[in-house]
Amino acid sequence: MSKLVSGDPEKDFFEQNPDLKIAFLTDELKKKYSGTELSKIFWSIYLYSDLNSKLYRIPEKERLLEIQRYYKFNPDEYKDLISVYNRYVFTKEETLYRIQISKLDEITAYLSTLSLDDDTGFKKSMQIMGKLSKIWNDMEVVKNRMVESSNKTNMKGGAKESARESRNK
């Protein structure tokens, strides 16, 4: 996976990621928000939507609550900025993987609300659970492509990994 963003969320986002100023900081944004506000917004976006964020592993609703403990962040308010961030930071493979993870979170949340005590809930639960193995297999394929794509872009000068290098992963 690409790792374009790095640093400490306690420090300025753009000082630690100066290359991203070009993609993200427009004159309009600079007029609308102070430097400190912009830093907090982009750290929030990173924590909320980046696969490399340590918070990304938890379900989206819980992740949002964790972020909101430290930052005033409402993803609906920053949809355009999140879209720009996603477009510049993620590969196509990472984008597809993120979509699949998000949908799996939704399915899991829905599945947990179904009751096995009534016929309708039981039938829906069985339908969903019957399809989960295919969903997981499909996600594994996308994840492998994402990792493979990342490895290709990380190799210098288009070099290929040796058999030994690929075996040591």
C-alpha positions as CSV (number, residue, x, y, z in Angstrom):
1,M,0.0,0.0,0.0
2,S,1.2,3.4,-0.8
3,K,2.2,5.5,2.2
4,L,2.1,9.1,1.1
5,V,1.1,10.6,4.5
6,S,3.3,10.3,7.5
7,G,4.0,12.1,10.7
8,D,2.5,12.9,14.1
9,P,-1.1,14.2,14.3
10,E,0.0,16.5,17.1
11,K,2.1,18.4,14.6
12,D,1.3,20.3,11.4
13,F,0.0,18.0,8.6
14,F,1.6,20.0,5.8
15,E,5.0,20.6,7.5
16,Q,5.3,16.8,7.8
17,N,3.9,16.2,4.3
18,P,5.1,19.2,2.2
19,D,4.5,17.5,-1.2
20,L,0.8,17.3,-0.4
21,K,0.5,21.1,-0.2
22,I,0.5,21.2,-4.0
23,A,-2.4,18.8,-4.3
24,F,-4.5,20.0,-1.4
25,L,-3.9,23.6,-0.5
26,T,-5.9,25.9,-2.7
27,D,-6.1,29.7,-2.3
28,E,-9.8,29.2,-1.5
29,L,-9.0,26.8,1.4
30,K,-6.3,29.1,2.7
31,K,-8.8,32.0,2.9
32,K,-11.5,29.8,4.5
33,Y,-9.4,28.1,7.2
34,S,-6.4,29.0,9.3
35,G,-3.3,26.8,9.0
36,T,-4.0,25.0,12.3
37,E,-7.6,24.3,11.2
38,L,-6.4,22.9,7.8
39,S,-3.9,20.7,9.6
40,K,-6.6,19.3,11.9
41,I,-9.0,18.8,9.0
42,F,-6.4,16.8,7.0
43,W,-5.3,14.8,9.9
44,S,-9.0,13.9,10.5
45,I,-9.4,12.9,6.9
46,Y,-6.2,10.8,7.1
47,L,-7.4,9.1,10.3
48,Y,-10.9,8.6,8.8
49,S,-10.2,7.4,5.3
50,D,-6.6,6.2,4.9
51,L,-5.8,2.5,4.9
52,N,-2.5,3.2,6.7
53,S,-4.2,4.9,9.6
54,K,-4.1,2.8,12.8
55,L,-7.8,3.7,13.3
56,Y,-8.8,2.4,9.9
57,R,-9.0,-1.2,11.3
58,I,-12.0,-0.4,13.4
59,P,-15.6,0.0,12.0
60,E,-16.3,3.4,10.4
61,K,-18.8,4.6,13.1
62,E,-16.4,3.8,15.9
63,R,-13.5,5.3,14.0
64,L,-15.4,8.5,13.5
65,L,-16.2,8.7,17.2
66,E,-12.6,8.2,18.1
67,I,-11.6,11.0,15.7
68,Q,-14.3,13.3,17.1
69,R,-12.8,12.9,20.6
70,Y,-9.8,15.0,19.4
71,Y,-11.1,16.9,16.4
72,K,-14.3,18.6,15.4
73,F,-14.8,16.5,12.3
74,N,-17.9,15.8,10.3
75,P,-17.2,13.9,7.1
76,D,-20.4,15.3,5.5
77,E,-19.0,18.8,5.9
78,Y,-15.7,17.9,4.2
79,K,-16.9,15.5,1.4
80,D,-15.1,17.5,-1.3
81,L,-11.8,17.5,0.6
82,I,-12.2,13.8,1.3
83,S,-12.8,13.2,-2.4
84,V,-9.7,15.2,-3.3
85,Y,-7.6,13.4,-0.7
86,N,-8.8,10.0,-1.9
87,R,-8.1,10.8,-5.5
88,Y,-4.5,11.9,-4.9
89,V,-3.5,9.4,-2.2
90,F,-5.0,6.1,-3.3
91,T,-4.4,3.8,-6.2
92,K,-7.3,2.3,-8.0
93,E,-6.7,-1.0,-6.2
94,E,-6.7,0.8,-2.8
95,T,-9.9,2.6,-3.7
96,L,-11.6,-0.7,-4.6
97,Y,-10.4,-2.3,-1.5
98,R,-11.6,0.6,0.7
99,I,-15.0,0.4,-0.9
100,Q,-15.2,-3.4,-0.2
101,I,-14.1,-2.9,3.4
102,S,-16.7,-0.2,3.9
103,K,-19.5,-2.4,2.4
104,L,-18.4,-5.3,4.5
105,D,-18.7,-3.1,7.6
106,E,-22.3,-2.1,6.5
107,I,-23.2,-5.8,6.0
108,T,-21.7,-6.8,9.3
109,A,-23.6,-4.0,11.1
110,Y,-26.9,-5.0,9.4
111,L,-26.3,-8.7,10.1
112,S,-25.8,-7.9,13.8
113,T,-29.3,-6.3,13.9
114,L,-31.1,-9.3,12.5
115,S,-32.8,-11.6,15.0
116,L,-32.7,-15.3,14.5
117,D,-35.9,-15.6,16.6
118,D,-38.2,-14.7,13.6
119,D,-38.3,-16.3,10.2
120,T,-37.5,-13.2,8.2
121,G,-34.4,-12.3,10.3
122,F,-33.3,-16.0,10.2
123,K,-33.7,-16.2,6.4
124,K,-31.9,-12.9,5.8
125,S,-29.1,-14.0,8.2
126,M,-28.6,-17.3,6.4
127,Q,-28.6,-15.6,3.0
128,I,-25.9,-13.1,4.0
129,M,-23.8,-15.7,5.8
130,G,-24.0,-18.0,2.8
131,K,-22.4,-15.2,0.7
132,L,-19.7,-14.1,3.1
133,S,-17.1,-16.7,2.0
134,K,-17.4,-15.3,-1.6
135,I,-17.2,-11.8,-0.3
136,W,-14.0,-12.6,1.7
137,N,-12.5,-14.5,-1.3
138,D,-13.2,-11.5,-3.5
139,M,-11.7,-9.1,-1.0
140,E,-8.6,-11.3,-0.8
141,V,-8.1,-11.1,-4.6
142,V,-8.4,-7.3,-4.5
143,K,-6.1,-7.1,-1.5
144,N,-3.5,-9.2,-3.2
145,R,-3.7,-7.0,-6.3
146,M,-3.4,-3.9,-4.2
147,V,-0.3,-5.3,-2.5
148,E,1.1,-6.4,-5.8
149,S,0.5,-3.0,-7.3
150,S,2.1,-1.3,-4.3
151,N,5.2,-3.6,-4.6
152,K,5.6,-2.7,-8.3
153,T,5.5,1.0,-7.6
154,N,7.9,0.6,-4.7
155,M,10.6,-1.1,-6.8
156,K,13.1,1.3,-8.2
157,G,13.5,1.7,-12.0
158,G,10.9,-0.9,-12.8
159,A,13.0,-3.7,-11.3
160,K,11.3,-7.0,-10.5
161,E,11.5,-8.8,-7.2
162,S,13.7,-11.8,-7.1
163,A,12.1,-15.2,-6.2
164,R,13.9,-14.9,-2.8
165,E,12.5,-11.4,-2.1
166,S,8.9,-12.5,-2.9
167,R,9.4,-15.6,-0.8
168,N,10.5,-13.6,2.3
169,K,7.2,-11.7,2.7
